[in-house]
Amino acid sequence: MKLIRYGEPGRERPGIVDADGAIRDLSAHVEDLSGAALDPSALAALRAIDTASLPRVKGTPRLGPCVAGTGKFICIGLNYSDHAAEAGAAVPSEPIVFMKANSAIVGPNDDVIIPRGAQKVDWEVELGVVIGRTAKYVDEDAALDHVAGYCVVHDVSERAFQIERQGQWTKGKSCDTFGPVGPWLVTRDAVADPEDLGMWLTLNGETMQKGSSRTMIFGVAHLVSYLSQFMSLHPGDIISTGTPPGVGMGMKPPRYLKAGDIVELGIDGLGSQRQVIKADNERILQSGGII
């Protein structure tokens, strides 16, 4: 299934994409795509519904993040062997884990805003793993039983904040709008192998990233199991599993996003995103007020 959330920010409704690509409303069957609704048994009940019997959504509504109620947005750094080589970094012996603030989450086609003081805003197409059932101390061979499905994540990064300022990576990853998620939550049964998916990203129509999840160092089951040894994973939590090569920081000379740029990205079978890059348009008055 391709599950979707549509509508204005904070007022999204659950839906499903039918065989013709139309959105059908699921509100009569589930309040939202969060919590218990993401459990494999609940998803099986949704799968049994005749989509043709559901109300068809008219027009082209805004798409929201494909999952609600995310408690943790966990990211894995340098998890693609070819990206590690691009960065001149050694292949890690264990997953590199950092957090992205939940307040960064936006819809797949919402604008990405360059924050004040930013100098090096970069792009990263990533495979997102959405947890559907609580995972704590799970073995790797049972880890996928705790996964609701997969989605596209754009791990937007401000490299100066991330690397050149003291502290951890979080502040370079967590700016508002730096976490577009969606368009679809594709349930686990509909993805034959999450570690064999083509991935791509373009900037103003020019291909920047073209890779595959085949080059992931630590696969999905390993990551779910590994993370569950340190923290409980709850329904709606997102694991963003790293990016293939082609990020702006790795270019010679480096290349970064600017206002007016258009970024498009996608993963085979999981849909695509499109964002317009805009500058923070608030102005600070001499009195200290903001308009």
TALIN-V729234 format. One record per run of one state. SS is the DSSP state (a for helix, b for strand, c for the rest). FROM is the first residue (numbers start at 0). TO is the last residue. If there is no record, write none. Layout:
BEGIN
SS_FROM_TO / SS_FROM_TO
END
This chain:
BEGIN
c_0_0 / b_1_5 / c_6_11 / b_12_16 / c_17_21 / b_22_24 / c_25_33 / a_34_37 / c_38_38 / a_39_46 / c_47_49 / a_50_52 / c_53_54 / b_55_55 / c_56_61 / b_62_62 / c_63_71 / b_72_76 / c_77_78 / b_79_79 / a_80_86 / c_87_94 / b_95_98 / c_99_100 / a_101_103 / b_104_105 / c_106_110 / b_111_113 / c_114_119 / b_120_121 / c_122_123 / b_124_130 / c_131_133 / b_134_134 / c_135_138 / a_139_145 / b_146_154 / c_155_155 / b_156_157 / a_158_163 / c_164_168 / a_169_172 / c_173_177 / b_178_180 / c_181_183 / b_184_186 / a_187_189 / c_190_196 / b_197_202 / c_203_204 / b_205_211 / a_212_214 / b_215_215 / c_216_218 / a_219_227 / c_228_231 / b_232_232 / c_233_236 / b_237_239 / c_240_246 / a_247_249 / c_250_260 / b_261_266 / c_267_269 / b_270_278 / c_279_282 / b_283_283 / c_284_288 / b_289_289 / c_290_290
END
